[in-house]
């Protein structure tokens, strides 16, 4: 029995627990209400903008939290619910959203929802042909009413107020005072003339006003200009058509395109987001990229991932074995030094390596030239570039393998080695028959993880040489060291259509399927080792 | 139990609704515009107040943000409108605007590069700008750069372009043509004075463009209004191929070497191992610090005038801004003045796009860049340009590495661009 419980029992004040319960209950309801208020406000915004997916995620989370906090039998979930809510928001929602995006045209030119696009288009103004433009001067009454004195390009003057037809007024009369050298009356009775500076102060108010009688109202478009601007586009919801009032052209909303398109095929900007079915996947499958250098890129991706895992594992294991031997002097120190590459951020070491291997200034190459009169063209020769990038990745990856193997080696029982020694097994035999199989039982899954990681190791490819050197004569730009992810990155974001998130999502899903298939295959294969461990 | 829970739940929702009613509304519906504003408090004529406390938000990078904040104070004093600067990375301004703009959380004004236009305009994120009487104070080419499909979307304030740098101790007179460049390089290299007479980065199309235009090449053709036409890909035009052949010749003769990066190019020029290079004003601080003598001159000609890409930075207005009129007025009344433009000009060594400041430039380097930029062509802002860089750069690299003949490299690059943009 804990101290708290003893205290609770030992203090028999009859009211306190009850009060505590009620206040806690009220606090809980209040907390929920405040939380729900925020959620509702947020949902309101999202629904206005038509952002349905995030709205759904927020609804699910809010509803879930309410249920958990209101049902007594779900008490145990109280402490889990924040974590679950975050998981829904940060893990489930992005995954669902990526899958959803793959079926939409979400891209530059189609970033907005249909509602947002309509709202934006309806804000657009135009000046009907032949409509005069004016220079304006504002007058303001003490009550905050405004009048504009307009001077047209041909020198005509007009006085106009909101809601009242504009009229030509001869200055110098009773209402309108004498004009100054710019042709603007110095005073209008009941109003005070605003200087240019004051006009800026009241500009936001002035900009919202329409002067004169509808529909021919005059609006301000800049500090110098006012004219009879008209709303350019009007949306007809019943027919789902956007009408250009300047030309009378009707732009029909095209569901699969996410655009307002006229009969002539002209489209309005911006377009909007719509679901487009399998269009992105079709585009991927019929993409010239798949007919082009795809097979070469794919083969190199597999080779790169496989060789990276193999080389880092081999070097890591070798070093782990060597420094596992107590006879090696200062082994702990050396082992620590060997881990250093692991502690330097990859971004930095990749750049440093690209510099070291540069044929003109790179330390490695200049020394090789001094020694042998030749150095490998790491950055320009297709094969040497591949060797170079594998070496860099080896440098980046072996410390991890060394750490993992060092740990796994401790787990192998020394009895096995003793028994083997008594049976007369050589060191080589001991390694192949005991160390490696038992090591792979625990390290195997990590190797698969490493394979999947290197399969998508964008950073090392992109930062080292941007996938270069370029392949000659390909249908789409590709480099000799491009892997699938860096190759498709170019496709999605260098297609000449701006950023195409929908297409990029479809590519992501395709790559996920490939990696998943390989991983499943790998796991099947490694079951073999589990069987080995069971029989030990 | 379930019924009780439902009751409590509905109570909570009712309470929440009451609470959220207090919250600020997301999109205020504009009041019926024909109605005159109702009863604002009666004011005595002596105090001319601001109607509502207003503010304009600007998104820009930190250095420019500091200047805008400082000059903004004067604006606030004069007009009573607060200027709020939110500093962020240069490129983040564009990316963030795409997210925040439609959500109504974007700034009123951004400072950015003209080649963002394509991306921002197709997303309808920019409001057109009317410079009115101030138009005549701006460099024509800079206005042209900020014009997209006939509409002006930005107020330019600086221009940047590359020019030819030479070491005057090695090359006393500026070469007028690329043939001269080759001859000078040949002589200097033979005399053993330099490793490379003229040095160029491998696979960098931006620095190759001036050579390309000198031989009549182009990237995208332009229509009568000066808009770039994505249907006219010029990478395999006769001029571009002539330039590619010149490059091939330079590599074959050993005057240009592969695997030269920006860093190597600079190091060699600064140590006197290279005598000529093409670079922009961003290199000035570094070169001045190195102490190497340098002179700046126009891009050499080939069969025609060598033109660099012109990059223009300027102010743009967010189409979703609630203060469109005020934002535009801030730009035309306050930023488009000699005083503010001078402050912005002093910030970094770039030629001003504002003629009164540009014409008064005393710094000979910046004046030289300005002169070289007079014949510059605005970098295409159309979205199709993103399909060009890699293909074009690969072609230049392949020539540097002598993997394919020059005409083949550029023909294939043009084909790659056409494939990507779907022709």
HADDOCK unambig.tbl for C-alpha pairs under 7 A between the chains (distance, minus, plus):
assign (segid A and resid 29 and name CA) (segid B and resid 12 and name CA) 6.95 0.50 0.50
assign (segid A and resid 33 and name CA) (segid B and resid 12 and name CA) 5.21 0.50 0.50
assign (segid A and resid 33 and name CA) (segid B and resid 13 and name CA) 6.78 0.50 0.50
assign (segid A and resid 33 and name CA) (segid B and resid 15 and name CA) 6.17 0.50 0.50
assign (segid A and resid 33 and name CA) (segid B and resid 16 and name CA) 5.10 0.50 0.50
assign (segid A and resid 34 and name CA) (segid B and resid 16 and name CA) 6.29 0.50 0.50
assign (segid A and resid 36 and name CA) (segid B and resid 13 and name CA) 7.00 0.50 0.50
assign (segid A and resid 36 and name CA) (segid B and resid 16 and name CA) 5.72 0.50 0.50
assign (segid A and resid 37 and name CA) (segid B and resid 16 and name CA) 4.13 0.50 0.50
assign (segid A and resid 37 and name CA) (segid B and resid 17 and name CA) 6.24 0.50 0.50
assign (segid A and resid 37 and name CA) (segid B and resid 19 and name CA) 5.85 0.50 0.50
assign (segid A and resid 37 and name CA) (segid B and resid 20 and name CA) 5.12 0.50 0.50
assign (segid A and resid 38 and name CA) (segid B and resid 20 and name CA) 6.79 0.50 0.50
assign (segid A and resid 40 and name CA) (segid B and resid 20 and name CA) 6.90 0.50 0.50
assign (segid A and resid 41 and name CA) (segid B and resid 20 and name CA) 5.60 0.50 0.50
assign (segid A and resid 45 and name CA) (segid B and resid 26 and name CA) 6.15 0.50 0.50
assign (segid A and resid 70 and name CA) (segid B and resid 5 and name CA) 6.35 0.50 0.50
assign (segid A and resid 108 and name CA) (segid B and resid 119 and name CA) 6.85 0.50 0.50
assign (segid A and resid 108 and name CA) (segid B and resid 122 and name CA) 6.87 0.50 0.50
assign (segid A and resid 108 and name CA) (segid B and resid 123 and name CA) 6.11 0.50 0.50
assign (segid A and resid 109 and name CA) (segid B and resid 122 and name CA) 4.94 0.50 0.50
assign (segid A and resid 109 and name CA) (segid B and resid 123 and name CA) 4.50 0.50 0.50
assign (segid A and resid 110 and name CA) (segid B and resid 123 and name CA) 6.92 0.50 0.50
assign (segid A and resid 111 and name CA) (segid B and resid 123 and name CA) 6.77 0.50 0.50
assign (segid A and resid 112 and name CA) (segid B and resid 102 and name CA) 6.90 0.50 0.50
assign (segid A and resid 142 and name CA) (segid B and resid 42 and name CA) 5.56 0.50 0.50
assign (segid A and resid 142 and name CA) (segid B and resid 43 and name CA) 5.49 0.50 0.50
assign (segid A and resid 143 and name CA) (segid B and resid 39 and name CA) 6.35 0.50 0.50
assign (segid A and resid 143 and name CA) (segid B and resid 40 and name CA) 6.09 0.50 0.50
assign (segid A and resid 143 and name CA) (segid B and resid 41 and name CA) 6.69 0.50 0.50
assign (segid A and resid 143 and name CA) (segid B and resid 42 and name CA) 5.16 0.50 0.50
assign (segid A and resid 144 and name CA) (segid B and resid 40 and name CA) 5.84 0.50 0.50
assign (segid A and resid 145 and name CA) (segid B and resid 36 and name CA) 6.86 0.50 0.50
assign (segid A and resid 145 and name CA) (segid B and resid 37 and name CA) 6.76 0.50 0.50
assign (segid A and resid 162 and name CA) (segid B and resid 34 and name CA) 6.30 0.50 0.50
assign (segid A and resid 162 and name CA) (segid B and resid 36 and name CA) 6.19 0.50 0.50
assign (segid A and resid 163 and name CA) (segid B and resid 34 and name CA) 6.08 0.50 0.50
assign (segid A and resid 197 and name CA) (segid B and resid 79 and name CA) 6.32 0.50 0.50
assign (segid A and resid 200 and name CA) (segid B and resid 79 and name CA) 6.50 0.50 0.50
assign (segid A and resid 201 and name CA) (segid B and resid 50 and name CA) 5.56 0.50 0.50
assign (segid A and resid 201 and name CA) (segid B and resid 79 and name CA) 5.56 0.50 0.50
assign (segid A and resid 201 and name CA) (segid B and resid 80 and name CA) 6.56 0.50 0.50
assign (segid A and resid 202 and name CA) (segid B and resid 50 and name CA) 6.69 0.50 0.50
assign (segid A and resid 202 and name CA) (segid B and resid 51 and name CA) 6.03 0.50 0.50
assign (segid A and resid 203 and name CA) (segid B and resid 326 and name CA) 6.43 0.50 0.50
assign (segid A and resid 204 and name CA) (segid B and resid 323 and name CA) 6.72 0.50 0.50
assign (segid A and resid 204 and name CA) (segid B and resid 325 and name CA) 6.95 0.50 0.50
assign (segid A and resid 204 and name CA) (segid B and resid 326 and name CA) 6.56 0.50 0.50
assign (segid A and resid 207 and name CA) (segid B and resid 325 and name CA) 6.77 0.50 0.50
assign (segid A and resid 208 and name CA) (segid B and resid 33 and name CA) 6.40 0.50 0.50
assign (segid A and resid 209 and name CA) (segid B and resid 33 and name CA) 5.59 0.50 0.50
assign (segid A and resid 209 and name CA) (segid B and resid 34 and name CA) 6.62 0.50 0.50
assign (segid A and resid 210 and name CA) (segid B and resid 33 and name CA) 6.01 0.50 0.50
assign (segid A and resid 210 and name CA) (segid B and resid 34 and name CA) 5.58 0.50 0.50
assign (segid A and resid 221 and name CA) (segid B and resid 325 and name CA) 6.80 0.50 0.50
assign (segid A and resid 222 and name CA) (segid B and resid 325 and name CA) 6.14 0.50 0.50
assign (segid A and resid 222 and name CA) (segid B and resid 329 and name CA) 6.78 0.50 0.50
assign (segid A and resid 223 and name CA) (segid B and resid 329 and name CA) 6.27 0.50 0.50
assign (segid A and resid 269 and name CA) (segid B and resid 122 and name CA) 6.28 0.50 0.50
assign (segid A and resid 269 and name CA) (segid B and resid 124 and name CA) 6.33 0.50 0.50
assign (segid A and resid 270 and name CA) (segid B and resid 122 and name CA) 6.18 0.50 0.50
assign (segid A and resid 270 and name CA) (segid B and resid 123 and name CA) 5.43 0.50 0.50
assign (segid A and resid 270 and name CA) (segid B and resid 124 and name CA) 5.46 0.50 0.50
assign (segid A and resid 380 and name CA) (segid B and resid 401 and name CA) 6.89 0.50 0.50
assign (segid A and resid 470 and name CA) (segid B and resid 394 and name CA) 5.63 0.50 0.50
assign (segid A and resid 470 and name CA) (segid B and resid 398 and name CA) 6.97 0.50 0.50
assign (segid A and resid 473 and name CA) (segid B and resid 412 and name CA) 5.90 0.50 0.50
assign (segid A and resid 475 and name CA) (segid B and resid 416 and name CA) 5.71 0.50 0.50
assign (segid A and resid 476 and name CA) (segid B and resid 416 and name CA) 5.22 0.50 0.50
assign (segid A and resid 477 and name CA) (segid B and resid 390 and name CA) 6.74 0.50 0.50
assign (segid A and resid 477 and name CA) (segid B and resid 391 and name CA) 5.55 0.50 0.50
assign (segid A and resid 477 and name CA) (segid B and resid 416 and name CA) 6.65 0.50 0.50
assign (segid A and resid 494 and name CA) (segid B and resid 386 and name CA) 5.00 0.50 0.50
assign (segid A and resid 494 and name CA) (segid B and resid 387 and name CA) 4.67 0.50 0.50
assign (segid A and resid 495 and name CA) (segid B and resid 386 and name CA) 6.80 0.50 0.50
assign (segid A and resid 495 and name CA) (segid B and resid 387 and name CA) 5.19 0.50 0.50
assign (segid A and resid 495 and name CA) (segid B and resid 420 and name CA) 5.20 0.50 0.50
assign (segid A and resid 495 and name CA) (segid B and resid 421 and name CA) 6.13 0.50 0.50
assign (segid A and resid 496 and name CA) (segid B and resid 383 and name CA) 5.39 0.50 0.50
assign (segid A and resid 496 and name CA) (segid B and resid 384 and name CA) 3.67 0.50 0.50
assign (segid A and resid 496 and name CA) (segid B and resid 385 and name CA) 6.10 0.50 0.50
assign (segid A and resid 496 and name CA) (segid B and resid 386 and name CA) 5.05 0.50 0.50
assign (segid A and resid 496 and name CA) (segid B and resid 387 and name CA) 4.45 0.50 0.50
assign (segid A and resid 496 and name CA) (segid B and resid 420 and name CA) 6.53 0.50 0.50
assign (segid A and resid 496 and name CA) (segid B and resid 421 and name CA) 5.36 0.50 0.50
assign (segid A and resid 497 and name CA) (segid B and resid 383 and name CA) 5.57 0.50 0.50
assign (segid A and resid 497 and name CA) (segid B and resid 384 and name CA) 5.94 0.50 0.50
assign (segid A and resid 498 and name CA) (segid B and resid 119 and name CA) 6.40 0.50 0.50
assign (segid A and resid 498 and name CA) (segid B and resid 383 and name CA) 5.40 0.50 0.50
